[in-house]
């Protein structure tokens, strides 16, 4: 399903580039929302006879939900020194 999501995202690149030219910030597809919409519609993809219709609907939904790319938003993960990670072994 992730492969299908990435393929549909690649199809929306031309639309997103057009949006980026008009706006101050750069935008990309919101992966969480696209994953949710894909999960909801993937069954329709196999059930309906016209799968192109479902794919274009998914593409329009992916284009609808874009988010701005924020620079320098990489925060390191701090782990607690007191937490002990124990694993069960048989």
DOZALUM-516157 format. One record per residue (C-alpha): x, y, z negated; residue number from 0. Coordinates in steps of 0.1 Angstrom, whole numbers, plus 2048, in hexadecimal, padded with zeros to 3 digits. Example, Ala and Ser with C-alpha at 12.3 -4.5 7.8 and 13.67 -1.06 7.14 Angstrom:
! DOZALUM-516157
lotor X: 87B; Y: 7D3; Z: 7B2; seq: 0
lotor X: 889; Y: 7F5; Z: 7B9; seq: 1
***
This chain:
! DOZALUM-516157
lotor X: 800; Y: 800; Z: 800; seq: 0
lotor X: 81D; Y: 817; Z: 7FA; seq: 1
lotor X: 828; Y: 812; Z: 81E; seq: 2
lotor X: 806; Y: 81C; Z: 82A; seq: 3
lotor X: 807; Y: 83B; Z: 814; seq: 4
lotor X: 828; Y: 845; Z: 822; seq: 5
lotor X: 81D; Y: 840; Z: 846; seq: 6
lotor X: 7FE; Y: 856; Z: 840; seq: 7
lotor X: 814; Y: 870; Z: 82F; seq: 8
lotor X: 82B; Y: 871; Z: 84E; seq: 9
lotor X: 80D; Y: 878; Z: 864; seq: 10
lotor X: 804; Y: 896; Z: 84F; seq: 11
lotor X: 827; Y: 8A6; Z: 852; seq: 12
lotor X: 81D; Y: 8BC; Z: 86F; seq: 13
lotor X: 800; Y: 8CA; Z: 85C; seq: 14
lotor X: 815; Y: 8D0; Z: 83D; seq: 15
lotor X: 830; Y: 8E1; Z: 851; seq: 16
lotor X: 816; Y: 8F9; Z: 85F; seq: 17
lotor X: 809; Y: 900; Z: 83C; seq: 18
lotor X: 82D; Y: 906; Z: 830; seq: 19
lotor X: 833; Y: 920; Z: 84B; seq: 20
lotor X: 815; Y: 935; Z: 83F; seq: 21
lotor X: 81D; Y: 933; Z: 81A; seq: 22
lotor X: 839; Y: 93F; Z: 803; seq: 23
lotor X: 840; Y: 91D; Z: 7F3; seq: 24
lotor X: 846; Y: 8FC; Z: 803; seq: 25
lotor X: 82B; Y: 8E1; Z: 7FE; seq: 26
lotor X: 82A; Y: 8BB; Z: 800; seq: 27
lotor X: 80F; Y: 8A0; Z: 7FC; seq: 28
lotor X: 804; Y: 89A; Z: 7D9; seq: 29
lotor X: 80D; Y: 875; Z: 7D5; seq: 30
lotor X: 7F7; Y: 86E; Z: 7B7; seq: 31
lotor X: 7D8; Y: 87A; Z: 7C8; seq: 32
lotor X: 7E1; Y: 869; Z: 7E9; seq: 33
lotor X: 7E7; Y: 848; Z: 7D7; seq: 34
lotor X: 7C5; Y: 84B; Z: 7C6; seq: 35
lotor X: 7B3; Y: 853; Z: 7E7; seq: 36
lotor X: 7C5; Y: 837; Z: 7F8; seq: 37
lotor X: 7BA; Y: 81E; Z: 7DD; seq: 38
lotor X: 796; Y: 829; Z: 7E1; seq: 39
lotor X: 796; Y: 826; Z: 807; seq: 40
lotor X: 7AD; Y: 808; Z: 80E; seq: 41
lotor X: 78F; Y: 7F0; Z: 80D; seq: 42
lotor X: 77D; Y: 804; Z: 827; seq: 43
lotor X: 79B; Y: 802; Z: 83D; seq: 44
lotor X: 796; Y: 7DC; Z: 840; seq: 45
lotor X: 770; Y: 7DB; Z: 83F; seq: 46
lotor X: 767; Y: 7F5; Z: 859; seq: 47
lotor X: 76C; Y: 7ED; Z: 87E; seq: 48
lotor X: 779; Y: 810; Z: 886; seq: 49
lotor X: 798; Y: 811; Z: 871; seq: 50
lotor X: 7A5; Y: 831; Z: 883; seq: 51
lotor X: 788; Y: 844; Z: 874; seq: 52
lotor X: 792; Y: 839; Z: 851; seq: 53
lotor X: 7B7; Y: 842; Z: 858; seq: 54
lotor X: 7AE; Y: 865; Z: 864; seq: 55
lotor X: 798; Y: 86A; Z: 846; seq: 56
lotor X: 7B5; Y: 860; Z: 82F; seq: 57
lotor X: 7CC; Y: 877; Z: 842; seq: 58
lotor X: 7B4; Y: 894; Z: 83D; seq: 59
lotor X: 7B2; Y: 88C; Z: 818; seq: 60
lotor X: 7D8; Y: 88B; Z: 815; seq: 61
lotor X: 7DA; Y: 8AD; Z: 827; seq: 62
lotor X: 7C0; Y: 8BB; Z: 80F; seq: 63
lotor X: 7D4; Y: 8B5; Z: 7EF; seq: 64
lotor X: 7F6; Y: 8C5; Z: 7F2; seq: 65
lotor X: 80D; Y: 8D1; Z: 7D6; seq: 66
lotor X: 829; Y: 8EA; Z: 7D5; seq: 67
lotor X: 84C; Y: 8DE; Z: 7D3; seq: 68
lotor X: 85C; Y: 8EE; Z: 7B4; seq: 69
lotor X: 882; Y: 8F1; Z: 7B4; seq: 70
lotor X: 897; Y: 8E7; Z: 796; seq: 71
lotor X: 87C; Y: 8D1; Z: 786; seq: 72
lotor X: 892; Y: 8B4; Z: 77D; seq: 73
lotor X: 891; Y: 8AF; Z: 758; seq: 74
lotor X: 8A6; Y: 894; Z: 747; seq: 75
lotor X: 895; Y: 87A; Z: 732; seq: 76
lotor X: 89E; Y: 87B; Z: 70D; seq: 77
lotor X: 89C; Y: 859; Z: 6FC; seq: 78
lotor X: 898; Y: 856; Z: 6D7; seq: 79
lotor X: 8B6; Y: 847; Z: 6C5; seq: 80
lotor X: 8A0; Y: 837; Z: 6AB; seq: 81
lotor X: 88A; Y: 823; Z: 6C2; seq: 82
lotor X: 895; Y: 7FF; Z: 6C5; seq: 83
lotor X: 88C; Y: 7ED; Z: 6E5; seq: 84
lotor X: 885; Y: 7C9; Z: 6DD; seq: 85
lotor X: 87B; Y: 7AF; Z: 6F6; seq: 86
lotor X: 869; Y: 78F; Z: 6F0; seq: 87
lotor X: 87C; Y: 770; Z: 6FB; seq: 88
lotor X: 86E; Y: 74D; Z: 6FC; seq: 89
***
